[in-house]
Amino acid sequence: MRKGHGQTISYYLMGRTALSACQADQRFSYCCYLPESYEETGTQRYPLAVLVHGSLRDATNLRDQFIDFAEANQCVLLAPLFPCGIEEPGDTHNYKRILYRGIRYDEILLSMIDEIAGLYRLETDKLLMHGFSGGGQFVHRFFYLYPERLAAVSIGAPGVVTLPDPDKPWWRGTGDMKAIFGREPDLAAMREVAVQMVVGGDDIETWDVTVSPKSSNWMEGINETGATRVERLRSLEAAFLTRGIAVRFDVVPGVEHIGYLVHPPVKDFFADMLRRRRD
């Protein structure tokens, strides 16, 4: 993005932006992408797609993989970065659980959204949100908390799923959410959100899915939703459908646990959602 006459936003915060520290908590950061059409002095407002990384924390790569979508659909991208080892050296899970070691990762993300909404012209009342693997864990739990903030959510191949079941404790189910978060699932609002679940057809390895009793993720019954990511996502789909939440389920044939290879149906899903909003 070329710096234009009268521009006050830094060159490095336009187009494919640098990583910026979140001002609400500078342990966390984010990057964005603004379409080439974005002009600081313009009037057009842009929808926002939030892309949540997996366990490798490759936020900038994930952002870059959606630039073609952003240009084709005139949409701004936000990719947060939630590093490993926050509050606990060696920890790789943290953000996936929403609440971890006293940190509310949902609130950190909402702070990032508010921060960029103060800098750019964005439509942030109804977001698009996609996450794959660890990001898929985060986004479906965020969906339980904030359906009113989402126009569409794409849940990609989570290794562990939280069922919308108030009789199961968090985070096997949604029991105790009111006590933990001050919010509980609003099923009526969830039914208003377009939901996609997406997974590779060959995403059937179990080594990174089966939770051991020695794991910090262990809960009694945590492995009951299936042996593979495909089976666990199907369990989540069935639980959604039982509660009247419609789901578009995309299986990408021949694909293992590789995030960018499931992006085509995600981009199609989001593009369709944006067309409907504009129409």
N, C-alpha and C positions, 0 to 999 in steps of 0.2 A: 504494500500500500504506500503510494507516494504521499509525502507530506504536502498538504495543500495550503493555500493562502488562508491565514487567519486560524490555522489549526493550533489548538492548545493541548490536545492529548498527544502524549509522546508517540513518536514513530513506532517504538517498541511495544506499544499497547494498541496498535491497530493491525489489521490483517491477521497474520499468524503471530500471536502475541508471545512475549516472554512469559516465563513463570512469575507470578506475583504472590507475595505473602498475603495470606488472609489477615486483614487488620483486626478481626475479632479474636484471632489466635494465630500468631505468626509461626507456630510449629507446622501449619498447614498452608498449602499454596494451590494455585490453579493457573491454567492457561485457557485462552479463548481463541476463536477464529471469527473474524468479521468479514463478510463477503466483500468483494472488490467494489461493489456498488455503494458500500457504506461511506457516507460523507458526514463529517462532524457537524457541518452546518446544514445538513438536510433535515427532513421532517419525517421520513419513513420510519416506522417502528418495525422491529424484526422479532419473529418468534425465537424462542430459546430452546435448544436441545442440550440436555445435560448428559454427559457420557462418563460413566463411573468405571474406573479401571479394575482389573483383577489383581491377583496376589503379587504379580510382578511390578505393579505400580507404574506401568508404561503410559502415563497420562498423555504425554506429548505425542507419542506414536498413535494412540487411540484418537486423539483430536485430528491428527493429520489424515487418518484413514477415512474420516468423514467430511473432508474439505469438499470433495466432489458433490456430496449431498448438500452441503451448506450453500454452495454456489448455485446448484440446480434449483434449490427451493428457497433461496434468499432467507437463510436461517443462521442465527449466531450459535456458535458452539461454546460450551463451557465444560472443561475437563478438570475436576478437582484432583489433588494429589494428597493421599493420606499415607504417609510413610510408615514403614515397619518400625517396631521398637519404640513407639511412643509410650512412655510410662513403664515399659517392661522390655528390657533388652532381649532381642531374639524373637519377640512376638511378631507374627505375620498376619494375624486375623483382625484385630481391633475393630476397624470401621464396619466390617461385615455384620456385626452384632448390633449396630446402631449405638448402643450404650456400652462403653468398655472403660474400666478403670476411672469411672467418674466423668468421662468425656462423652458428650452427646454429639455424635457425628452427624446426625440429622440437622442439628442446630448450626453446626459449623458450615454445612452445605448451604443452608438457608441464608447464613450471613454472607457467604460468597455471592449468592444470587443478588442479595440486596446491595452488595458492594458494587457489582458491575452494572446493576440497574441505575445506580447513581452516576455512572460514567457514560453509558451507552443508551440509546433509545431501544428499549426492549419490551416485549410483551411477556411479563413474568407471572401473570395471574394463573395461566394454564401452561405447564411445561410439558415438553417431551423428555422422556428419561429412558436411557438404556444402560444396562450393565451386563457384563459377561463374567461367568465364573464367580469370583469373589464379589464382583460388581453386581452380578445377578442376585446374590444373597442380599446385598445392601438395598437394591432397588425394590424388591418385593416387600421387604420390611418397611421401607420408606412409604410404600404404597398403603400399607395398613395404617400408617400414622397420618398421612396427608393426601388422601384421595382428591380432596378439593383443590389441591395445587397442581394436579396432573390432568392433561388432556389425553396423554397416551403413555403407557409404560411397556417397555420391552424387557422381558426377563430372560436372560441368556444363561443356560446351562449351570445353574447353581449347584454346588456340591452338596449343600445341606439346605433343606427347605423348612420354612415355618408355615404350618398349616393354619388356615383361619378357623381354629378350633378353640373356643374359650375354655374347654375342659382339659386342655393340655397346657402345661406351664410354658412361659416364655423361655426359650425361643424355639421349643418344639412346636408350640401352638401360640395362641394369642391370649392365654390366661394371664392374669396379673398385669396386663398392659396399662390399665388405668392407674394402678398403684405405682408402676415403674415410670411411666412416661406422662401421666396426666391425660392421656388420650387413649381411646380404644377404637377398633375398626368400626367405621360407619359403612355398613354394607350397602345402603341405598346410594351413598356417594360413590362407592367403589363400582357399582353397576353402571355409573355414568362415564367411566374412564375406559378408553379403548385399551385392551390388554393383548399383548403378544407374548407367547413363550416360544423360544427358539433354541435348537440344539442340533449338533451334528449327529447324523445317523449312526456313526461309528464311535460316538463318545461313550464308550462302554468300559473303560478302565476303572478299576475299583480302588487302586492303591491310594489315591488322593481323595477318595469319597467316603470309604468306610471309616467311621470314627472309633478310635481305640479307647478303651477305658482309661488309658494313661494320658489321653489328650486333654488339653484345657477346654476343648469343645464338647467333652463327653457329658451326656445326660442319659439317664435310663430311657430306652426307647428311641434314641436319636437316629438309629439306622432302620427304623421300621418302614420308612417310605419307599424303600427300594434299594437294590444293590448298585445300580449305575445312575449316572446323571439323567439319562433318558427316563428311567423308571421313576426317579424322584420328581422330575418335572411333570411327568404324567400324573403322579399322585397329587401334585399341587393343582394341576388342571382339573382333575376330578373334584377336588375340594372346592375350587372356585365355581365350577358348573353346578354343583349341588346347591350352592348359595345364590345362584342366579347371576353370576358374574361371567359374561361371555368371554371366550378366549379364542384368539387366532393362534393355532399351534403349528409352527413351521419346523419340519425336520429336513435338514440339508443332507442329501444322500452322500455317502462316502467320506464324510468329514469327521475327523476326530475332535479333540478338545483344542481347537484353534480359533480364536475369536474372530479374526478378520475374515475367515472363510464363511462365517454366518452373517456377515454384514449386509450382503445384498437383500435378503428378505427384510432385515431391519430397516434399511433405507426405503424400501418399497412401502413398508407399513407406515413409517413416519410421513413419507411423501403423500400417501393416500389420506392420512389424517389432516395434513396441512391443506390439501385440496378441498377437503370437506369443510374445513373452517373458513376458507376463503369464499367458497360457494355459498 
